[in-house]
Structure formats: C-alpha cells, structure tokens
C-alpha cells in the first residue's frame, strides 16, 4: 500500500483493503474453511465492485465480493466469496439476512445473464456462494447466526424457511498465541485484538507482530512492507499520540532501510487523523441541524451520513440543510 494512500484510509478500510491481497484472503479462508482452502486458485482472485449489482449497493462498504475458481476433479468452478465485515463492538443481528440478500442478488444476476444469452444455451446452473462474516469486535458474537432466527411465527410454519447462515470468524474467539503463530495477515489481526489494551500489553503484541512479519521479508519484500504498513498505520490510528514515537521506533528497527517511508507514513496518518476529526464533527453538525428541523432521522439517513467520506459534500449538505423544505431536497 503506497503511503500516499493513507489519507483515504480509515481503520475499517485498512481491514477491507488488506483482503484484496490473495495471500491475505488465503489466510482468512484457511481459518474459516481449512478443509477446502487448498482447492481455491487464489492467483485468479477477482474482486467485484458493489456497483456490480446496481446503484443501491454502492453504500454497502462493509461488504466484499470476490470471485475465485475452486479446483476439483470436475474442473474449475467459479465461486463467489461474499464477505461481510463487522468492524465494531456491537454485533449486527441482520448479518445472516444481509448475506442471504447478497447471494440472491448475485444468483439473480446470473439468471438474467443466462436469459439474455443467445440460444442454443446450456441449462442454467448457478455458481456456489460462500458467505462469511468477519467480526473483529472485542466481544464474542452472541447474536443471530441463522436466517430462521429472524423469522417470526409458529414452529409449524418455519419448515419453509431456508436453512441459511454464513460462516462466522470472530476475532474475540481467537487467542493471541494463535494469531501471533499464524501467517502475516494474522499479525494484523493480533494488533486489532489488543487495540484497547494498556500501553504495555499493546506494545508487547505490536513488537511480536512486527518481529513475526520480518520472516516474510526473505520471501516477499512487497507483501512484507505492505503488511508492516497496515499494522503500523492501524496502530497509529487506534493508539494515543504519546505512544506513537515508541511504535515508530519499533518499526524503524524492523525496517532500518525504510526509515524515510516510515516517517512519511507517520506524518501522513497524523494528517488523516485531523481529517477524520473534521469528518466526525461535520457529520455531527449535519445530523443536529436535520434533526432540529425534521425530527429524528431514519436509520437509512443516519447510515447515509456516516457512509459519506467526502468532506466538501458534507459541508455543502450542512449549508443546504438550513434552506431546504424537506429531507428529499437534500443533496448528499
């Protein structure tokens, strides 16, 4: 990841960005479906944009979609990995429903493409989908895992509910030893695991993660420095400024020939933190004005405001919010 990209990164986006690397995705699937992971050809991993489904999906930033071939005796089968990222303390009880809707939308798209193809055509066969929820919160999941748990009514009517539920990988259920003994991407997960720990414990785990990453340098320098950058960047975002100098020294010792890049990254992240503060303040001001004028905002509007990362758009919406007659007139 180029240091110039940092102003556009947030901790949540760092997690998403990291999974576009085929080796990082391999590590995740090794943890989620270890008995199947060797069948995937990660060299042909292909991210799908959410706009793949249409305009309504553009704001679903927590969703990641990948096509990857699965190799078996029958040949290569194109498979969709539908990854929902839950990067907060509170669990989302609708995750099973969300993964079901994403899967149905993908299959519907396949069906429409089949109908539009010219005959003669083979019988429609849908690709398999692997729904996964990656939960990085500090507490265990403890919420809905199956679609049927969301459907009300007597038991005798539930026989028609699909037995649908994604695979869950919860960071809180993994020990630090398990993570630190894992691959390069798992070192990133170890740092996230202790982001709320005291300074001494965080520094211990951060140092261990950086040390483990050093082994990658001998085999893949590019991936080593990308993971080191992500681990360092995430730590700077999550920890208080007084600890930044010590974290910088740890990284500089691990990469003495990249000191200039490390320092530049640190400075850029400091700018990003200021930018994030301005985003939060502007979102807060916009919500306050809208609620003062139009009452409690719907969940959809709250999510739309939170999903907007263009500071100028937020400022323009804030200026406009005093002049509009209804929420429908707001341009955001």
C-alpha atoms as a printed R data frame, in Angstrom:
    type eleno elety resid chain resno       x       y       z
1   ATOM     1    CA   UNK     A     1   0.000   0.000   0.000
2   ATOM     2    CA   UNK     A     2   1.524   3.304  -1.066
3   ATOM     3    CA   UNK     A     3   1.948   5.802   1.806
4   ATOM     4    CA   UNK     A     4   0.192   8.410  -0.351
5   ATOM     5    CA   UNK     A     5  -2.983   6.325   0.015
6   ATOM     6    CA   UNK     A     6  -3.174   6.801   3.785
7   ATOM     7    CA   UNK     A     7  -5.279   9.988   3.832
8   ATOM     8    CA   UNK     A     8  -8.057   7.976   2.192
9   ATOM     9    CA   UNK     A     9  -7.742   5.098   4.668
10  ATOM    10    CA   UNK     A    10  -9.604   4.539   7.912
11  ATOM    11    CA   UNK     A    11  -9.098   1.562  10.264
12  ATOM    12    CA   UNK     A    12 -12.149  -0.147   8.747
13  ATOM    13    CA   UNK     A    13 -10.900   0.423   5.217
14  ATOM    14    CA   UNK     A    14  -7.489  -0.938   6.150
15  ATOM    15    CA   UNK     A    15  -9.106  -4.257   7.006
16  ATOM    16    CA   UNK     A    16 -11.059  -4.283   3.735
17  ATOM    17    CA   UNK     A    17  -8.063  -3.237   1.653
18  ATOM    18    CA   UNK     A    18  -5.880  -5.925   3.192
19  ATOM    19    CA   UNK     A    19  -8.231  -8.651   1.975
20  ATOM    20    CA   UNK     A    20  -7.743  -7.711  -1.663
21  ATOM    21    CA   UNK     A    21  -4.344  -9.381  -1.384
22  ATOM    22    CA   UNK     A    22  -4.761 -13.033  -2.474
23  ATOM    23    CA   UNK     A    23  -2.401 -14.322   0.228
24  ATOM    24    CA   UNK     A    24  -4.296 -12.490   2.956
25  ATOM    25    CA   UNK     A    25  -7.556 -13.917   1.644
26  ATOM    26    CA   UNK     A    26  -5.955 -17.369   1.661
27  ATOM    27    CA   UNK     A    27  -5.110 -16.917   5.351
28  ATOM    28    CA   UNK     A    28  -8.671 -15.919   6.192
29  ATOM    29    CA   UNK     A    29 -10.210 -18.856   4.324
30  ATOM    30    CA   UNK     A    30  -7.645 -21.172   5.932
31  ATOM    31    CA   UNK     A    31  -9.084 -20.131   9.283
32  ATOM    32    CA   UNK     A    32 -12.743 -20.295   8.193
33  ATOM    33    CA   UNK     A    33 -12.853 -23.380   5.933
34  ATOM    34    CA   UNK     A    34  -9.489 -25.138   6.423
35  ATOM    35    CA   UNK     A    35 -10.660 -28.360   4.755
36  ATOM    36    CA   UNK     A    36 -11.454 -26.563   1.479
37  ATOM    37    CA   UNK     A    37  -8.891 -23.779   1.210
38  ATOM    38    CA   UNK     A    38  -6.359 -25.728  -0.850
39  ATOM    39    CA   UNK     A    39  -8.908 -26.149  -3.616
40  ATOM    40    CA   UNK     A    40  -9.044 -22.436  -4.447
41  ATOM    41    CA   UNK     A    41  -6.852 -20.807  -7.075
42  ATOM    42    CA   UNK     A    42  -6.041 -17.540  -5.316
43  ATOM    43    CA   UNK     A    43  -3.872 -16.369  -8.209
44  ATOM    44    CA   UNK     A    44  -7.175 -15.742 -10.029
45  ATOM    45    CA   UNK     A    45  -8.939 -13.985  -7.155
46  ATOM    46    CA   UNK     A    46 -11.115 -11.256  -8.655
47  ATOM    47    CA   UNK     A    47 -12.763  -8.534  -6.520
48  ATOM    48    CA   UNK     A    48 -16.227  -7.474  -7.672
49  ATOM    49    CA   UNK     A    49 -17.360  -3.864  -7.170
50  ATOM    50    CA   UNK     A    50 -20.590  -3.437  -5.251
51  ATOM    51    CA   UNK     A    51 -21.887  -1.399  -8.196
52  ATOM    52    CA   UNK     A    52 -21.878  -4.808  -9.903
53  ATOM    53    CA   UNK     A    53 -25.419  -5.116  -8.510
54  ATOM    54    CA   UNK     A    54 -26.554  -1.572  -9.245
55  ATOM    55    CA   UNK     A    55 -26.702   1.833  -7.642
56  ATOM    56    CA   UNK     A    56 -28.416   0.681  -4.443
57  ATOM    57    CA   UNK     A    57 -25.335  -1.301  -3.415
58  ATOM    58    CA   UNK     A    58 -22.751   1.487  -3.598
59  ATOM    59    CA   UNK     A    59 -23.073   2.428   0.078
60  ATOM    60    CA   UNK     A    60 -22.677  -1.117   1.410
61  ATOM    61    CA   UNK     A    61 -18.998  -0.537   2.145
62  ATOM    62    CA   UNK     A    62 -18.838  -3.305   4.715
63  ATOM    63    CA   UNK     A    63 -19.463  -5.945   2.020
64  ATOM    64    CA   UNK     A    64 -16.677  -7.519  -0.019
65  ATOM    65    CA   UNK     A    65 -17.317  -9.762  -3.007
66  ATOM    66    CA   UNK     A    66 -14.727 -11.944  -4.696
67  ATOM    67    CA   UNK     A    67 -14.840 -14.473  -7.494
68  ATOM    68    CA   UNK     A    68 -12.282 -17.245  -7.181
69  ATOM    69    CA   UNK     A    69 -12.061 -20.608  -9.011
70  ATOM    70    CA   UNK     A    70 -12.395 -23.766  -6.943
71  ATOM    71    CA   UNK     A    71 -10.495 -26.680  -8.462
72  ATOM    72    CA   UNK     A    72 -11.794 -30.242  -8.161
73  ATOM    73    CA   UNK     A    73 -11.897 -33.437 -10.201
74  ATOM    74    CA   UNK     A    74 -14.692 -31.880 -12.236
75  ATOM    75    CA   UNK     A    75 -12.513 -28.906 -13.218
76  ATOM    76    CA   UNK     A    76 -12.611 -25.275 -12.123
77  ATOM    77    CA   UNK     A    77 -15.839 -23.957 -10.589
78  ATOM    78    CA   UNK     A    78 -16.249 -20.199 -10.369
79  ATOM    79    CA   UNK     A    79 -17.195 -19.445  -6.753
80  ATOM    80    CA   UNK     A    80 -18.383 -16.248  -5.083
81  ATOM    81    CA   UNK     A    81 -16.952 -15.422  -1.666
82  ATOM    82    CA   UNK     A    82 -19.354 -12.984  -0.010
83  ATOM    83    CA   UNK     A    83 -17.552 -11.380   2.917
84  ATOM    84    CA   UNK     A    84 -19.394  -9.173   5.413
85  ATOM    85    CA   UNK     A    85 -17.079  -7.162   7.636
86  ATOM    86    CA   UNK     A    86 -18.370  -6.327  11.106
87  ATOM    87    CA   UNK     A    87 -15.746  -3.947  12.473
88  ATOM    88    CA   UNK     A    88 -17.425  -2.647  15.602
89  ATOM    89    CA   UNK     A    89 -18.181  -3.737  19.147
90  ATOM    90    CA   UNK     A    90 -21.925  -4.227  18.644
91  ATOM    91    CA   UNK     A    91 -22.944  -7.250  16.605
92  ATOM    92    CA   UNK     A    92 -25.310  -6.937  13.661
93  ATOM    93    CA   UNK     A    93 -28.192  -9.360  14.125
94  ATOM    94    CA   UNK     A    94 -29.109  -8.874  10.449
95  ATOM    95    CA   UNK     A    95 -25.845 -10.293   9.054
96  ATOM    96    CA   UNK     A    96 -27.460 -13.605   8.081
97  ATOM    97    CA   UNK     A    97 -30.203 -11.723   6.220
98  ATOM    98    CA   UNK     A    98 -27.675  -9.457   4.508
99  ATOM    99    CA   UNK     A    99 -25.605 -12.394   3.253
100 ATOM   100    CA   UNK     A   100 -28.794 -14.101   2.018
101 ATOM   101    CA   UNK     A   101 -29.848 -10.976   0.084
102 ATOM   102    CA   UNK     A   102 -26.385 -10.521  -1.458
103 ATOM   103    CA   UNK     A   103 -26.340 -14.158  -2.550
104 ATOM   104    CA   UNK     A   104 -29.830 -13.949  -4.019
105 ATOM   105    CA   UNK     A   105 -28.898 -10.786  -5.924
106 ATOM   106    CA   UNK     A   106 -25.829 -12.484  -7.381
107 ATOM   107    CA   UNK     A   107 -27.801 -15.529  -8.469
108 ATOM   108    CA   UNK     A   108 -30.498 -13.276  -9.945
109 ATOM   109    CA   UNK     A   109 -27.834 -11.535 -11.994
110 ATOM   110    CA   UNK     A   110 -26.579 -14.906 -13.249
111 ATOM   111    CA   UNK     A   111 -30.140 -15.869 -14.158
112 ATOM   112    CA   UNK     A   112 -30.708 -12.624 -16.097
113 ATOM   113    CA   UNK     A   113 -27.428 -13.064 -17.960
114 ATOM   114    CA   UNK     A   114 -28.461 -16.607 -18.877
115 ATOM   115    CA   UNK     A   115 -31.865 -15.426 -20.163
116 ATOM   116    CA   UNK     A   116 -30.202 -12.756 -22.286
117 ATOM   117    CA   UNK     A   117 -27.685 -15.157 -23.832
118 ATOM   118    CA   UNK     A   118 -28.362 -16.417 -27.340
119 ATOM   119    CA   UNK     A   119 -29.688 -19.954 -27.834
120 ATOM   120    CA   UNK     A   120 -28.740 -22.682 -28.005
121 ATOM   121    CA   UNK     A   121 -27.632 -22.398 -24.397
122 ATOM   122    CA   UNK     A   122 -26.965 -24.958 -21.667
123 ATOM   123    CA   UNK     A   123 -29.286 -25.426 -18.729
124 ATOM   124    CA   UNK     A   124 -28.914 -22.759 -16.086
125 ATOM   125    CA   UNK     A   125 -26.508 -23.767 -13.326
126 ATOM   126    CA   UNK     A   126 -25.804 -21.297 -10.531
127 ATOM   127    CA   UNK     A   127 -22.316 -20.822  -9.065
128 ATOM   128    CA   UNK     A   128 -21.721 -21.754  -5.424
129 ATOM   129    CA   UNK     A   129 -21.502 -18.956  -2.865
130 ATOM   130    CA   UNK     A   130 -19.559 -18.967   0.403
131 ATOM   131    CA   UNK     A   131 -20.966 -16.335   2.809
132 ATOM   132    CA   UNK     A   132 -18.552 -15.295   5.564
133 ATOM   133    CA   UNK     A   133 -18.889 -12.801   8.408
134 ATOM   134    CA   UNK     A   134 -15.560 -11.447   9.651
135 ATOM   135    CA   UNK     A   135 -16.215  -9.997  13.097
136 ATOM   136    CA   UNK     A   136 -13.376  -8.018  14.679
137 ATOM   137    CA   UNK     A   137 -15.235  -6.747  17.755
138 ATOM   138    CA   UNK     A   138 -13.826  -7.193  21.251
139 ATOM   139    CA   UNK     A   139 -16.685  -9.416  22.463
140 ATOM   140    CA   UNK     A   140 -17.898 -12.771  21.179
141 ATOM   141    CA   UNK     A   141 -20.656 -12.698  18.558
142 ATOM   142    CA   UNK     A   142 -23.566 -13.901  20.692
143 ATOM   143    CA   UNK     A   143 -26.215 -12.845  18.157
144 ATOM   144    CA   UNK     A   144 -28.260 -14.201  15.248
145 ATOM   145    CA   UNK     A   145 -26.344 -16.662  13.048
146 ATOM   146    CA   UNK     A   146 -29.174 -18.234  11.025
147 ATOM   147    CA   UNK     A   147 -31.829 -16.637   8.829
148 ATOM   148    CA   UNK     A   148 -34.549 -18.636  10.564
149 ATOM   149    CA   UNK     A   149 -33.841 -16.882  13.857
150 ATOM   150    CA   UNK     A   150 -35.180 -13.661  12.323
151 ATOM   151    CA   UNK     A   151 -38.492 -15.119  11.140
152 ATOM   152    CA   UNK     A   152 -41.447 -14.865  13.494
153 ATOM   153    CA   UNK     A   153 -44.395 -17.239  13.722
154 ATOM   154    CA   UNK     A   154 -45.233 -20.733  14.965
155 ATOM   155    CA   UNK     A   155 -42.782 -23.611  14.509
156 ATOM   156    CA   UNK     A   156 -45.043 -25.413  12.026
157 ATOM   157    CA   UNK     A   157 -44.677 -22.529   9.557
158 ATOM   158    CA   UNK     A   158 -40.902 -22.387   9.749
159 ATOM   159    CA   UNK     A   159 -40.372 -25.506   7.666
160 ATOM   160    CA   UNK     A   160 -40.283 -23.309   4.576
161 ATOM   161    CA   UNK     A   161 -37.532 -21.014   5.886
162 ATOM   162    CA   UNK     A   162 -34.173 -21.617   4.152
163 ATOM   163    CA   UNK     A   163 -31.551 -23.097   6.472
164 ATOM   164    CA   UNK     A   164 -29.234 -20.232   5.639
165 ATOM   165    CA   UNK     A   165 -26.382 -18.929   7.710
166 ATOM   166    CA   UNK     A   166 -22.939 -17.551   6.880
167 ATOM   167    CA   UNK     A   167 -19.677 -18.849   8.282
168 ATOM   168    CA   UNK     A   168 -18.599 -16.717  11.241
169 ATOM   169    CA   UNK     A   169 -14.998 -15.896  12.106
170 ATOM   170    CA   UNK     A   170 -14.863 -13.949  15.345
171 ATOM   171    CA   UNK     A   171 -11.575 -12.353  16.350
172 ATOM   172    CA   UNK     A   172 -12.588 -12.343  20.020
173 ATOM   173    CA   UNK     A   173 -12.665 -16.166  19.972
174 ATOM   174    CA   UNK     A   174  -9.005 -16.388  18.886
175 ATOM   175    CA   UNK     A   175  -6.170 -16.320  21.402
176 ATOM   176    CA   UNK     A   176  -3.215 -14.009  20.925
177 ATOM   177    CA   UNK     A   177  -0.890 -17.009  20.739
178 ATOM   178    CA   UNK     A   178  -2.937 -18.500  17.893
179 ATOM   179    CA   UNK     A   179  -2.853 -15.230  15.974
180 ATOM   180    CA   UNK     A   180   0.835 -14.466  16.536
181 ATOM   181    CA   UNK     A   181   1.765 -18.002  15.489
182 ATOM   182    CA   UNK     A   182  -0.189 -17.581  12.253
183 ATOM   183    CA   UNK     A   183   0.752 -16.031   8.931
184 ATOM   184    CA   UNK     A   184   1.409 -12.428   8.013
185 ATOM   185    CA   UNK     A   185  -2.216 -11.263   7.906
186 ATOM   186    CA   UNK     A   186  -2.867 -12.834  11.296
187 ATOM   187    CA   UNK     A   187  -0.278 -10.466  12.789
188 ATOM   188    CA   UNK     A   188  -2.597  -7.648  11.714
189 ATOM   189    CA   UNK     A   189  -5.482  -9.413  13.446
190 ATOM   190    CA   UNK     A   190  -3.373  -9.765  16.619
191 ATOM   191    CA   UNK     A   191  -2.843  -5.993  16.718
192 ATOM   192    CA   UNK     A   192  -6.572  -5.384  16.270
193 ATOM   193    CA   UNK     A   193  -7.218  -7.913  19.064
194 ATOM   194    CA   UNK     A   194  -5.374  -5.722  21.596
195 ATOM   195    CA   UNK     A   195  -6.275  -2.261  20.291
196 ATOM   196    CA   UNK     A   196  -7.983  -1.424  23.611
197 ATOM   197    CA   UNK     A   197  -5.267  -2.918  25.845
198 ATOM   198    CA   UNK     A   198  -2.988  -0.858  28.069
199 ATOM   199    CA   UNK     A   199   0.197   0.623  26.587
200 ATOM   200    CA   UNK     A   200   2.491  -2.146  27.887
201 ATOM   201    CA   UNK     A   201   0.406  -5.018  26.512
202 ATOM   202    CA   UNK     A   202  -0.224  -3.302  23.203
203 ATOM   203    CA   UNK     A   203   3.481  -2.622  22.727
204 ATOM   204    CA   UNK     A   204   4.301  -6.252  23.525
205 ATOM   205    CA   UNK     A   205   1.886  -7.609  20.926
206 ATOM   206    CA   UNK     A   206   2.807  -4.930  18.378
207 ATOM   207    CA   UNK     A   207   6.506  -5.786  18.735
208 ATOM   208    CA   UNK     A   208   5.773  -9.512  18.405
209 ATOM   209    CA   UNK     A   209   3.676  -8.915  15.275
210 ATOM   210    CA   UNK     A   210   6.351  -6.760  13.641
211 ATOM   211    CA   UNK     A   211   9.000  -9.371  14.532
212 ATOM   212    CA   UNK     A   212   6.931 -12.207  13.046
213 ATOM   213    CA   UNK     A   213   6.421 -10.187   9.868
214 ATOM   214    CA   UNK     A   214  10.192  -9.918   9.424
215 ATOM   215    CA   UNK     A   215  10.264 -13.548   8.248
216 ATOM   216    CA   UNK     A   216   8.239 -12.502   5.194
217 ATOM   217    CA   UNK     A   217  10.953 -10.134   4.072
218 ATOM   218    CA   UNK     A   218  13.133 -13.006   2.885
219 ATOM   219    CA   UNK     A   219  10.467 -14.407   0.575
220 ATOM   220    CA   UNK     A   220   8.235 -11.480  -0.398
221 ATOM   221    CA   UNK     A   221   9.511  -7.964   0.307
222 ATOM   222    CA   UNK     A   222   6.493  -6.261  -1.228
223 ATOM   223    CA   UNK     A   223   3.961  -8.141   0.886
224 ATOM   224    CA   UNK     A   224   6.158  -7.718   3.987
225 ATOM   225    CA   UNK     A   225   6.213  -3.941   3.712
226 ATOM   226    CA   UNK     A   226   2.520  -3.717   2.817
227 ATOM   227    CA   UNK     A   227   1.563  -5.719   5.917
228 ATOM   228    CA   UNK     A   228   4.036  -3.778   8.051
229 ATOM   229    CA   UNK     A   229   2.482  -0.544   6.776
230 ATOM   230    CA   UNK     A   230  -1.035  -1.731   7.565
231 ATOM   231    CA   UNK     A   231  -0.089  -2.906  11.074
232 ATOM   232    CA   UNK     A   232   1.769   0.348  11.781
233 ATOM   233    CA   UNK     A   233  -0.937   2.533  10.277
234 ATOM   234    CA   UNK     A   234  -3.712   0.804  12.177
235 ATOM   235    CA   UNK     A   235  -1.762   1.153  15.431
236 ATOM   236    CA   UNK     A   236  -1.250   4.880  14.887
237 ATOM   237    CA   UNK     A   237  -4.956   5.356  14.202
238 ATOM   238    CA   UNK     A   238  -6.049   3.428  17.291
239 ATOM   239    CA   UNK     A   239  -3.471   4.450  19.891
240 ATOM   240    CA   UNK     A   240  -2.967   7.814  21.579
241 ATOM   241    CA   UNK     A   241  -0.333  10.207  20.255
242 ATOM   242    CA   UNK     A   242   2.085   9.832  23.238
243 ATOM   243    CA   UNK     A   243   2.664   6.192  22.218
244 ATOM   244    CA   UNK     A   244   3.293   6.955  18.529
245 ATOM   245    CA   UNK     A   245   7.001   7.678  18.914
246 ATOM   246    CA   UNK     A   246   7.645   4.296  20.555
247 ATOM   247    CA   UNK     A   247   5.660   2.485  17.833
248 ATOM   248    CA   UNK     A   248   7.643   4.362  15.193
249 ATOM   249    CA   UNK     A   249  10.928   3.254  16.810
250 ATOM   250    CA   UNK     A   250   9.818  -0.399  16.775
251 ATOM   251    CA   UNK     A   251   9.005  -0.221  13.061
252 ATOM   252    CA   UNK     A   252  12.230   1.637  12.265
253 ATOM   253    CA   UNK     A   253  14.254  -1.102  13.964
254 ATOM   254    CA   UNK     A   254  12.445  -3.712  11.854
255 ATOM   255    CA   UNK     A   255  12.947  -1.728   8.628
256 ATOM   256    CA   UNK     A   256  16.083   0.431   9.076
257 ATOM   257    CA   UNK     A   257  16.395   0.900   5.312
258 ATOM   258    CA   UNK     A   258  12.826   2.272   5.060
259 ATOM   259    CA   UNK     A   259  13.039   4.929   7.787
260 ATOM   260    CA   UNK     A   260  12.110   7.762   5.427
261 ATOM   261    CA   UNK     A   261   8.972   5.940   4.269
262 ATOM   262    CA   UNK     A   262   8.022   5.083   7.852
263 ATOM   263    CA   UNK     A   263   8.377   8.721   8.927
264 ATOM   264    CA   UNK     A   264   6.418   9.927   5.926
265 ATOM   265    CA   UNK     A   265   3.678   7.423   6.662
266 ATOM   266    CA   UNK     A   266   3.518   8.588  10.274
267 ATOM   267    CA   UNK     A   267   3.179  12.216   9.218
268 ATOM   268    CA   UNK     A   268   0.510  11.376   6.659
269 ATOM   269    CA   UNK     A   269  -1.522   9.434   9.205
270 ATOM   270    CA   UNK     A   270  -1.331  12.400  11.577
271 ATOM   271    CA   UNK     A   271  -2.920  14.457   8.792
272 ATOM   272    CA   UNK     A   272  -5.508  11.714   8.311
273 ATOM   273    CA   UNK     A   273  -6.433  11.808  11.990
274 ATOM   274    CA   UNK     A   274  -7.099  15.544  11.698
275 ATOM   275    CA   UNK     A   275  -9.180  14.874   8.567
276 ATOM   276    CA   UNK     A   276 -11.180  12.142  10.345
277 ATOM   277    CA   UNK     A   277 -11.860  14.547  13.212
278 ATOM   278    CA   UNK     A   278 -13.226  17.096  10.759
279 ATOM   279    CA   UNK     A   279 -15.407  14.414   9.147
280 ATOM   280    CA   UNK     A   280 -16.877  13.382  12.505
281 ATOM   281    CA   UNK     A   281 -17.555  16.990  13.508
282 ATOM   282    CA   UNK     A   282 -19.224  17.853  10.183
283 ATOM   283    CA   UNK     A   283 -21.379  14.716  10.261
284 ATOM   284    CA   UNK     A   284 -22.411  15.565  13.815
285 ATOM   285    CA   UNK     A   285 -23.317  19.143  12.866
286 ATOM   286    CA   UNK     A   286 -25.298  17.972   9.827
287 ATOM   287    CA   UNK     A   287 -27.301  15.455  11.870
288 ATOM   288    CA   UNK     A   288 -28.031  18.047  14.539
289 ATOM   289    CA   UNK     A   289 -29.409  20.556  12.026
290 ATOM   290    CA   UNK     A   290 -31.501  17.945  10.214
291 ATOM   291    CA   UNK     A   291 -32.968  16.566  13.445
292 ATOM   292    CA   UNK     A   292 -33.686  20.052  14.730
293 ATOM   293    CA   UNK     A   293 -35.600  20.852  11.555
294 ATOM   294    CA   UNK     A   294 -37.183  17.496  10.633
295 ATOM   295    CA   UNK     A   295 -37.134  15.383  13.784
296 ATOM   296    CA   UNK     A   296 -35.425  12.047  14.441
297 ATOM   297    CA   UNK     A   297 -33.617  10.778  11.330
298 ATOM   298    CA   UNK     A   298 -34.355   7.355   9.917
299 ATOM   299    CA   UNK     A   299 -31.692   4.674  10.174
300 ATOM   300    CA   UNK     A   300 -31.179   4.929   6.404
301 ATOM   301    CA   UNK     A   301 -30.372   8.632   6.646
302 ATOM   302    CA   UNK     A   302 -28.031   8.098   9.590
303 ATOM   303    CA   UNK     A   303 -26.160   5.406   7.653
304 ATOM   304    CA   UNK     A   304 -26.003   7.586   4.550
305 ATOM   305    CA   UNK     A   305 -24.405  10.427   6.504
306 ATOM   306    CA   UNK     A   306 -21.942   8.081   8.206
307 ATOM   307    CA   UNK     A   307 -21.015   6.488   4.877
308 ATOM   308    CA   UNK     A   308 -20.166   9.848   3.279
309 ATOM   309    CA   UNK     A   309 -16.396  10.423   3.369
310 ATOM   310    CA   UNK     A   310 -16.268  13.456   1.074
311 ATOM   311    CA   UNK     A   311 -15.770  16.374   3.474
312 ATOM   312    CA   UNK     A   312 -16.779  19.002   0.919
313 ATOM   313    CA   UNK     A   313 -20.032  17.172   0.156
314 ATOM   314    CA   UNK     A   314 -20.823  17.041   3.873
315 ATOM   315    CA   UNK     A   315 -20.092  20.751   4.277
316 ATOM   316    CA   UNK     A   316 -22.242  21.596   1.262
317 ATOM   317    CA   UNK     A   317 -25.089  19.469   2.658
318 ATOM   318    CA   UNK     A   318 -24.740  21.223   6.011
319 ATOM   319    CA   UNK     A   319 -25.037  24.639   4.332
320 ATOM   320    CA   UNK     A   320 -28.017  23.421   2.303
321 ATOM   321    CA   UNK     A   321 -29.736  21.878   5.347
322 ATOM   322    CA   UNK     A   322 -30.800  25.308   6.595
323 ATOM   323    CA   UNK     A   323 -32.565  26.157   3.330
324 ATOM   324    CA   UNK     A   324 -34.431  23.005   2.263
325 ATOM   325    CA   UNK     A   325 -38.090  22.358   2.932
326 ATOM   326    CA   UNK     A   326 -37.813  18.568   3.294
327 ATOM   327    CA   UNK     A   327 -35.172  15.835   3.522
328 ATOM   328    CA   UNK     A   328 -35.958  14.799  -0.046
329 ATOM   329    CA   UNK     A   329 -34.355  18.039  -1.252
330 ATOM   330    CA   UNK     A   330 -31.024  17.396   0.482
331 ATOM   331    CA   UNK     A   331 -28.200  16.609  -1.951
332 ATOM   332    CA   UNK     A   332 -25.722  14.250  -0.342
